[in-house]
Amino acid sequence: MDLVLELRKQFDREDTQAIIRRKGLSVADVLRDLESAVNAYVDIVDENITKPWF
């Protein structure tokens, strides 16, 4: 998840690729981190949708 936050701070593709290379990550590593971040976001949204509003 930290990787996703770091990548979000970058605005151009070259910076993002440099972070991935510097950390020695593979595409699979990046996709796993992105999947984890998306799942966490979906859990938060689901929790807020199902929470009673009164």
mmCIF file of the N, C-alpha and C atoms, coordinates in Angstrom:
data_MODEL
# 
_entry.id   MODEL 
# 
loop_
_atom_site.group_PDB 
_atom_site.id 
_atom_site.type_symbol 
_atom_site.label_atom_id 
_atom_site.label_alt_id 
_atom_site.label_comp_id 
_atom_site.label_asym_id 
_atom_site.label_entity_id 
_atom_site.label_seq_id 
_atom_site.pdbx_PDB_ins_code 
_atom_site.Cartn_x 
_atom_site.Cartn_y 
_atom_site.Cartn_z 
_atom_site.occupancy 
_atom_site.B_iso_or_equiv 
_atom_site.pdbx_formal_charge 
_atom_site.auth_seq_id 
_atom_site.auth_comp_id 
_atom_site.auth_asym_id 
_atom_site.auth_atom_id 
_atom_site.pdbx_PDB_model_num 
ATOM 1   N N  . MET A 1 1  ? 0.819   -1.194 0.000   1.00 0.00 ? 1  MET A N  1 
ATOM 2   C CA . MET A 1 1  ? 0.000   0.000  0.000   1.00 0.00 ? 1  MET A CA 1 
ATOM 3   C C  . MET A 1 1  ? 0.864   1.259  0.000   1.00 0.00 ? 1  MET A C  1 
ATOM 4   N N  . ASP A 1 2  ? 2.010   1.221  0.664   1.00 0.00 ? 2  ASP A N  1 
ATOM 5   C CA . ASP A 1 2  ? 2.899   2.373  0.661   1.00 0.00 ? 2  ASP A CA 1 
ATOM 6   C C  . ASP A 1 2  ? 3.366   2.696  -0.743  1.00 0.00 ? 2  ASP A C  1 
ATOM 7   N N  . LEU A 1 3  ? 3.598   1.665  -1.533  1.00 0.00 ? 3  LEU A N  1 
ATOM 8   C CA . LEU A 1 3  ? 4.028   1.880  -2.911  1.00 0.00 ? 3  LEU A CA 1 
ATOM 9   C C  . LEU A 1 3  ? 2.965   2.643  -3.682  1.00 0.00 ? 3  LEU A C  1 
ATOM 10  N N  . VAL A 1 4  ? 1.713   2.281  -3.487  1.00 0.00 ? 4  VAL A N  1 
ATOM 11  C CA . VAL A 1 4  ? 0.620   2.953  -4.196  1.00 0.00 ? 4  VAL A CA 1 
ATOM 12  C C  . VAL A 1 4  ? 0.597   4.436  -3.822  1.00 0.00 ? 4  VAL A C  1 
ATOM 13  N N  . LEU A 1 5  ? 0.742   4.740  -2.554  1.00 0.00 ? 5  LEU A N  1 
ATOM 14  C CA . LEU A 1 5  ? 0.740   6.136  -2.126  1.00 0.00 ? 5  LEU A CA 1 
ATOM 15  C C  . LEU A 1 5  ? 1.908   6.893  -2.737  1.00 0.00 ? 5  LEU A C  1 
ATOM 16  N N  . GLU A 1 6  ? 3.066   6.257  -2.784  1.00 0.00 ? 6  GLU A N  1 
ATOM 17  C CA . GLU A 1 6  ? 4.233   6.901  -3.383  1.00 0.00 ? 6  GLU A CA 1 
ATOM 18  C C  . GLU A 1 6  ? 4.018   7.123  -4.879  1.00 0.00 ? 6  GLU A C  1 
ATOM 19  N N  . LEU A 1 7  ? 3.442   6.147  -5.547  1.00 0.00 ? 7  LEU A N  1 
ATOM 20  C CA . LEU A 1 7  ? 3.198   6.284  -6.984  1.00 0.00 ? 7  LEU A CA 1 
ATOM 21  C C  . LEU A 1 7  ? 2.158   7.367  -7.271  1.00 0.00 ? 7  LEU A C  1 
ATOM 22  N N  . ARG A 1 8  ? 1.173   7.493  -6.401  1.00 0.00 ? 8  ARG A N  1 
ATOM 23  C CA . ARG A 1 8  ? 0.141   8.521  -6.607  1.00 0.00 ? 8  ARG A CA 1 
ATOM 24  C C  . ARG A 1 8  ? 0.722   9.914  -6.568  1.00 0.00 ? 8  ARG A C  1 
ATOM 25  N N  . LYS A 1 9  ? 1.805   10.099 -5.827  1.00 0.00 ? 9  LYS A N  1 
ATOM 26  C CA . LYS A 1 9  ? 2.428   11.413 -5.721  1.00 0.00 ? 9  LYS A CA 1 
ATOM 27  C C  . LYS A 1 9  ? 3.165   11.796 -7.004  1.00 0.00 ? 9  LYS A C  1 
ATOM 28  N N  . GLN A 1 10 ? 3.450   10.826 -7.828  1.00 0.00 ? 10 GLN A N  1 
ATOM 29  C CA . GLN A 1 10 ? 4.189   11.079 -9.067  1.00 0.00 ? 10 GLN A CA 1 
ATOM 30  C C  . GLN A 1 10 ? 3.218   11.407 -10.182 1.00 0.00 ? 10 GLN A C  1 
ATOM 31  N N  . PHE A 1 11 ? 3.595   12.368 -11.024 1.00 0.00 ? 11 PHE A N  1 
ATOM 32  C CA . PHE A 1 11 ? 2.669   12.791 -12.056 1.00 0.00 ? 11 PHE A CA 1 
ATOM 33  C C  . PHE A 1 11 ? 3.024   12.317 -13.444 1.00 0.00 ? 11 PHE A C  1 
ATOM 34  N N  . ASP A 1 12 ? 4.285   12.052 -13.705 1.00 0.00 ? 12 ASP A N  1 
ATOM 35  C CA . ASP A 1 12 ? 4.576   11.585 -15.055 1.00 0.00 ? 12 ASP A CA 1 
ATOM 36  C C  . ASP A 1 12 ? 5.090   10.157 -15.033 1.00 0.00 ? 12 ASP A C  1 
ATOM 37  N N  . ARG A 1 13 ? 4.951   9.516  -16.142 1.00 0.00 ? 13 ARG A N  1 
ATOM 38  C CA . ARG A 1 13 ? 5.218   8.085  -16.246 1.00 0.00 ? 13 ARG A CA 1 
ATOM 39  C C  . ARG A 1 13 ? 6.669   7.735  -15.933 1.00 0.00 ? 13 ARG A C  1 
ATOM 40  N N  . GLU A 1 14 ? 7.603   8.579  -16.346 1.00 0.00 ? 14 GLU A N  1 
ATOM 41  C CA . GLU A 1 14 ? 9.017   8.291  -16.107 1.00 0.00 ? 14 GLU A CA 1 
ATOM 42  C C  . GLU A 1 14 ? 9.326   8.237  -14.618 1.00 0.00 ? 14 GLU A C  1 
ATOM 43  N N  . ASP A 1 15 ? 8.754   9.131  -13.828 1.00 0.00 ? 15 ASP A N  1 
ATOM 44  C CA . ASP A 1 15 ? 8.980   9.104  -12.387 1.00 0.00 ? 15 ASP A CA 1 
ATOM 45  C C  . ASP A 1 15 ? 8.448   7.810  -11.781 1.00 0.00 ? 15 ASP A C  1 
ATOM 46  N N  . THR A 1 16 ? 7.280   7.390  -12.216 1.00 0.00 ? 16 THR A N  1 
ATOM 47  C CA . THR A 1 16 ? 6.677   6.157  -11.715 1.00 0.00 ? 16 THR A CA 1 
ATOM 48  C C  . THR A 1 16 ? 7.553   4.957  -12.060 1.00 0.00 ? 16 THR A C  1 
ATOM 49  N N  . GLN A 1 17 ? 8.023   4.902  -13.285 1.00 0.00 ? 17 GLN A N  1 
ATOM 50  C CA . GLN A 1 17 ? 8.896   3.802  -13.692 1.00 0.00 ? 17 GLN A CA 1 
ATOM 51  C C  . GLN A 1 17 ? 10.191  3.820  -12.896 1.00 0.00 ? 17 GLN A C  1 
ATOM 52  N N  . ALA A 1 18 ? 10.722  4.998  -12.607 1.00 0.00 ? 18 ALA A N  1 
ATOM 53  C CA . ALA A 1 18 ? 11.968  5.106  -11.835 1.00 0.00 ? 18 ALA A CA 1 
ATOM 54  C C  . ALA A 1 18 ? 11.777  4.559  -10.420 1.00 0.00 ? 18 ALA A C  1 
ATOM 55  N N  . ILE A 1 19 ? 10.635  4.845  -9.811  1.00 0.00 ? 19 ILE A N  1 
ATOM 56  C CA . ILE A 1 19 ? 10.366  4.325  -8.460  1.00 0.00 ? 19 ILE A CA 1 
ATOM 57  C C  . ILE A 1 19 ? 10.311  2.806  -8.493  1.00 0.00 ? 19 ILE A C  1 
ATOM 58  N N  . ILE A 1 20 ? 9.606   2.264  -9.482  1.00 0.00 ? 20 ILE A N  1 
ATOM 59  C CA . ILE A 1 20 ? 9.473   0.815  -9.587  1.00 0.00 ? 20 ILE A CA 1 
ATOM 60  C C  . ILE A 1 20 ? 10.842  0.167  -9.785  1.00 0.00 ? 20 ILE A C  1 
ATOM 61  N N  . ARG A 1 21 ? 11.647  0.728  -10.673 1.00 0.00 ? 21 ARG A N  1 
ATOM 62  C CA . ARG A 1 21 ? 12.995  0.178  -10.919 1.00 0.00 ? 21 ARG A CA 1 
ATOM 63  C C  . ARG A 1 21 ? 13.869  0.302  -9.675  1.00 0.00 ? 21 ARG A C  1 
ATOM 64  N N  . ARG A 1 22 ? 13.841  1.462  -9.028  1.00 0.00 ? 22 ARG A N  1 
ATOM 65  C CA . ARG A 1 22 ? 14.682  1.697  -7.855  1.00 0.00 ? 22 ARG A CA 1 
ATOM 66  C C  . ARG A 1 22 ? 14.354  0.708  -6.740  1.00 0.00 ? 22 ARG A C  1 
ATOM 67  N N  . LYS A 1 23 ? 13.093  0.378  -6.592  1.00 0.00 ? 23 LYS A N  1 
ATOM 68  C CA . LYS A 1 23 ? 12.697  -0.569 -5.554  1.00 0.00 ? 23 LYS A CA 1 
ATOM 69  C C  . LYS A 1 23 ? 12.899  -2.017 -5.990  1.00 0.00 ? 23 LYS A C  1 
ATOM 70  N N  . GLY A 1 24 ? 13.280  -2.226 -7.249  1.00 0.00 ? 24 GLY A N  1 
ATOM 71  C CA . GLY A 1 24 ? 13.528  -3.572 -7.740  1.00 0.00 ? 24 GLY A CA 1 
ATOM 72  C C  . GLY A 1 24 ? 12.265  -4.420 -7.815  1.00 0.00 ? 24 GLY A C  1 
ATOM 73  N N  . LEU A 1 25 ? 11.156  -3.792 -8.117  1.00 0.00 ? 25 LEU A N  1 
ATOM 74  C CA . LEU A 1 25 ? 9.878   -4.505 -8.140  1.00 0.00 ? 25 LEU A CA 1 
ATOM 75  C C  . LEU A 1 25 ? 9.557   -5.019 -9.538  1.00 0.00 ? 25 LEU A C  1 
ATOM 76  N N  . SER A 1 26 ? 8.728   -6.021 -9.556  1.00 0.00 ? 26 SER A N  1 
ATOM 77  C CA . SER A 1 26 ? 8.235   -6.551 -10.825 1.00 0.00 ? 26 SER A CA 1 
ATOM 78  C C  . SER A 1 26 ? 6.831   -5.995 -11.065 1.00 0.00 ? 26 SER A C  1 
ATOM 79  N N  . VAL A 1 27 ? 6.329   -6.187 -12.261 1.00 0.00 ? 27 VAL A N  1 
ATOM 80  C CA . VAL A 1 27 ? 4.963   -5.784 -12.577 1.00 0.00 ? 27 VAL A CA 1 
ATOM 81  C C  . VAL A 1 27 ? 3.990   -6.499 -11.638 1.00 0.00 ? 27 VAL A C  1 
ATOM 82  N N  . ALA A 1 28 ? 4.244   -7.758 -11.356 1.00 0.00 ? 28 ALA A N  1 
ATOM 83  C CA . ALA A 1 28 ? 3.361   -8.522 -10.460 1.00 0.00 ? 28 ALA A CA 1 
ATOM 84  C C  . ALA A 1 28 ? 3.317   -7.890 -9.065  1.00 0.00 ? 28 ALA A C  1 
ATOM 85  N N  . ASP A 1 29 ? 4.466   -7.417 -8.571  1.00 0.00 ? 29 ASP A N  1 
ATOM 86  C CA . ASP A 1 29 ? 4.502   -6.758 -7.259  1.00 0.00 ? 29 ASP A CA 1 
ATOM 87  C C  . ASP A 1 29 ? 3.628   -5.502 -7.259  1.00 0.00 ? 29 ASP A C  1 
ATOM 88  N N  . VAL A 1 30 ? 3.761   -4.720 -8.314  1.00 0.00 ? 30 VAL A N  1 
ATOM 89  C CA . VAL A 1 30 ? 2.995   -3.478 -8.414  1.00 0.00 ? 30 VAL A CA 1 
ATOM 90  C C  . VAL A 1 30 ? 1.498   -3.783 -8.503  1.00 0.00 ? 30 VAL A C  1 
ATOM 91  N N  . LEU A 1 31 ? 1.138   -4.766 -9.315  1.00 0.00 ? 31 LEU A N  1 
ATOM 92  C CA . LEU A 1 31 ? -0.278  -5.128 -9.453  1.00 0.00 ? 31 LEU A CA 1 
ATOM 93  C C  . LEU A 1 31 ? -0.850  -5.645 -8.140  1.00 0.00 ? 31 LEU A C  1 
ATOM 94  N N  . ARG A 1 32 ? -0.057  -6.404 -7.396  1.00 0.00 ? 32 ARG A N  1 
ATOM 95  C CA . ARG A 1 32 ? -0.513  -6.899 -6.087  1.00 0.00 ? 32 ARG A CA 1 
ATOM 96  C C  . ARG A 1 32 ? -0.784  -5.726 -5.138  1.00 0.00 ? 32 ARG A C  1 
ATOM 97  N N  . ASP A 1 33 ? 0.126   -4.751 -5.113  1.00 0.00 ? 33 ASP A N  1 
ATOM 98  C CA . ASP A 1 33 ? -0.071  -3.588 -4.249  1.00 0.00 ? 33 ASP A CA 1 
ATOM 99  C C  . ASP A 1 33 ? -1.290  -2.776 -4.686  1.00 0.00 ? 33 ASP A C  1 
ATOM 100 N N  . LEU A 1 34 ? -1.479  -2.618 -5.986  1.00 0.00 ? 34 LEU A N  1 
ATOM 101 C CA . LEU A 1 34 ? -2.642  -1.891 -6.481  1.00 0.00 ? 34 LEU A CA 1 
ATOM 102 C C  . LEU A 1 34 ? -3.933  -2.626 -6.134  1.00 0.00 ? 34 LEU A C  1 
ATOM 103 N N  . GLU A 1 35 ? -3.911  -3.944 -6.279  1.00 0.00 ? 35 GLU A N  1 
ATOM 104 C CA . GLU A 1 35 ? -5.090  -4.742 -5.937  1.00 0.00 ? 35 GLU A CA 1 
ATOM 105 C C  . GLU A 1 35 ? -5.431  -4.586 -4.455  1.00 0.00 ? 35 GLU A C  1 
ATOM 106 N N  . SER A 1 36 ? -4.414  -4.602 -3.625  1.00 0.00 ? 36 SER A N  1 
ATOM 107 C CA . SER A 1 36 ? -4.613  -4.445 -2.183  1.00 0.00 ? 36 SER A CA 1 
ATOM 108 C C  . SER A 1 36 ? -5.229  -3.082 -1.869  1.00 0.00 ? 36 SER A C  1 
ATOM 109 N N  . ALA A 1 37 ? -4.736  -2.044 -2.523  1.00 0.00 ? 37 ALA A N  1 
ATOM 110 C CA . ALA A 1 37 ? -5.261  -0.697 -2.294  1.00 0.00 ? 37 ALA A CA 1 
ATOM 111 C C  . ALA A 1 37 ? -6.714  -0.585 -2.747  1.00 0.00 ? 37 ALA A C  1 
ATOM 112 N N  . VAL A 1 38 ? -7.021  -1.155 -3.906  1.00 0.00 ? 38 VAL A N  1 
ATOM 113 C CA . VAL A 1 38 ? -8.395  -1.119 -4.420  1.00 0.00 ? 38 VAL A CA 1 
ATOM 114 C C  . VAL A 1 38 ? -9.322  -1.888 -3.484  1.00 0.00 ? 38 VAL A C  1 
ATOM 115 N N  . ASN A 1 39 ? -8.895  -3.050 -3.039  1.00 0.00 ? 39 ASN A N  1 
ATOM 116 C CA . ASN A 1 39 ? -9.720  -3.847 -2.123  1.00 0.00 ? 39 ASN A CA 1 
ATOM 117 C C  . ASN A 1 39 ? -9.981  -3.103 -0.818  1.00 0.00 ? 39 ASN A C  1 
ATOM 118 N N  . ALA A 1 40 ? -8.976  -2.420 -0.303  1.00 0.00 ? 40 ALA A N  1 
ATOM 119 C CA . ALA A 1 40 ? -9.143  -1.650 0.928   1.00 0.00 ? 40 ALA A CA 1 
ATOM 120 C C  . ALA A 1 40 ? -10.153 -0.520 0.709   1.00 0.00 ? 40 ALA A C  1 
ATOM 121 N N  . TYR A 1 41 ? -10.069 0.142  -0.432  1.00 0.00 ? 41 TYR A N  1 
ATOM 122 C CA . TYR A 1 41 ? -11.000 1.220  -0.755  1.00 0.00 ? 41 TYR A CA 1 
ATOM 123 C C  . TYR A 1 41 ? -12.433 0.684  -0.877  1.00 0.00 ? 41 TYR A C  1 
ATOM 124 N N  . VAL A 1 42 ? -12.576 -0.444 -1.547  1.00 0.00 ? 42 VAL A N  1 
ATOM 125 C CA . VAL A 1 42 ? -13.900 -1.057 -1.714  1.00 0.00 ? 42 VAL A CA 1 
ATOM 126 C C  . VAL A 1 42 ? -14.485 -1.438 -0.354  1.00 0.00 ? 42 VAL A C  1 
ATOM 127 N N  . ASP A 1 43 ? -13.650 -1.954 0.531   1.00 0.00 ? 43 ASP A N  1 
ATOM 128 C CA . ASP A 1 43 ? -14.125 -2.299 1.879   1.00 0.00 ? 43 ASP A CA 1 
ATOM 129 C C  . ASP A 1 43 ? -14.645 -1.070 2.610   1.00 0.00 ? 43 ASP A C  1 
ATOM 130 N N  . ILE A 1 44 ? -13.945 0.047  2.484   1.00 0.00 ? 44 ILE A N  1 
ATOM 131 C CA . ILE A 1 44 ? -14.373 1.290  3.141   1.00 0.00 ? 44 ILE A CA 1 
ATOM 132 C C  . ILE A 1 44 ? -15.700 1.762  2.560   1.00 0.00 ? 44 ILE A C  1 
ATOM 133 N N  . VAL A 1 45 ? -15.805 1.734  1.240   1.00 0.00 ? 45 VAL A N  1 
ATOM 134 C CA . VAL A 1 45 ? -17.054 2.160  0.590   1.00 0.00 ? 45 VAL A CA 1 
ATOM 135 C C  . VAL A 1 45 ? -18.196 1.245  0.995   1.00 0.00 ? 45 VAL A C  1 
ATOM 136 N N  . ASP A 1 46 ? -17.963 -0.062 0.968   1.00 0.00 ? 46 ASP A N  1 
ATOM 137 C CA . ASP A 1 46 ? -19.013 -1.015 1.372   1.00 0.00 ? 46 ASP A CA 1 
ATOM 138 C C  . ASP A 1 46 ? -19.467 -0.762 2.805   1.00 0.00 ? 46 ASP A C  1 
ATOM 139 N N  . GLU A 1 47 ? -18.522 -0.506 3.684   1.00 0.00 ? 47 GLU A N  1 
ATOM 140 C CA . GLU A 1 47 ? -18.848 -0.260 5.087   1.00 0.00 ? 47 GLU A CA 1 
ATOM 141 C C  . GLU A 1 47 ? -19.700 0.999  5.226   1.00 0.00 ? 47 GLU A C  1 
ATOM 142 N N  . ASN A 1 48 ? -19.351 2.034  4.481   1.00 0.00 ? 48 ASN A N  1 
ATOM 143 C CA . ASN A 1 48 ? -20.102 3.289  4.565   1.00 0.00 ? 48 ASN A CA 1 
ATOM 144 C C  . ASN A 1 48 ? -21.490 3.169  3.944   1.00 0.00 ? 48 ASN A C  1 
ATOM 145 N N  . ILE A 1 49 ? -21.623 2.354  2.919   1.00 0.00 ? 49 ILE A N  1 
ATOM 146 C CA . ILE A 1 49 ? -22.924 2.179  2.273   1.00 0.00 ? 49 ILE A CA 1 
ATOM 147 C C  . ILE A 1 49 ? -23.872 1.393  3.174   1.00 0.00 ? 49 ILE A C  1 
ATOM 148 N N  . THR A 1 50 ? -23.343 0.382  3.849   1.00 0.00 ? 50 THR A N  1 
ATOM 149 C CA . THR A 1 50 ? -24.203 -0.482 4.657   1.00 0.00 ? 50 THR A CA 1 
ATOM 150 C C  . THR A 1 50 ? -24.438 0.060  6.065   1.00 0.00 ? 50 THR A C  1 
ATOM 151 N N  . LYS A 1 51 ? -23.706 1.101  6.446   1.00 0.00 ? 51 LYS A N  1 
ATOM 152 C CA . LYS A 1 51 ? -23.860 1.679  7.785   1.00 0.00 ? 51 LYS A CA 1 
ATOM 153 C C  . LYS A 1 51 ? -25.182 2.454  7.858   1.00 0.00 ? 51 LYS A C  1 
ATOM 154 N N  . PRO A 1 52 ? -25.944 2.254  8.924   1.00 0.00 ? 52 PRO A N  1 
ATOM 155 C CA . PRO A 1 52 ? -27.186 3.028  9.049   1.00 0.00 ? 52 PRO A CA 1 
ATOM 156 C C  . PRO A 1 52 ? -26.875 4.525  9.191   1.00 0.00 ? 52 PRO A C  1 
ATOM 157 N N  . TRP A 1 53 ? -27.684 5.343  8.589   1.00 0.00 ? 53 TRP A N  1 
ATOM 158 C CA . TRP A 1 53 ? -27.464 6.788  8.593   1.00 0.00 ? 53 TRP A CA 1 
ATOM 159 C C  . TRP A 1 53 ? -28.193 7.495  9.725   1.00 0.00 ? 53 TRP A C  1 
ATOM 160 N N  . PHE A 1 54 ? -28.833 6.729  10.609  1.00 0.00 ? 54 PHE A N  1 
ATOM 161 C CA . PHE A 1 54 ? -29.562 7.390  11.699  1.00 0.00 ? 54 PHE A CA 1 
ATOM 162 C C  . PHE A 1 54 ? -29.045 6.960  13.034  1.00 0.00 ? 54 PHE A C  1 
# 
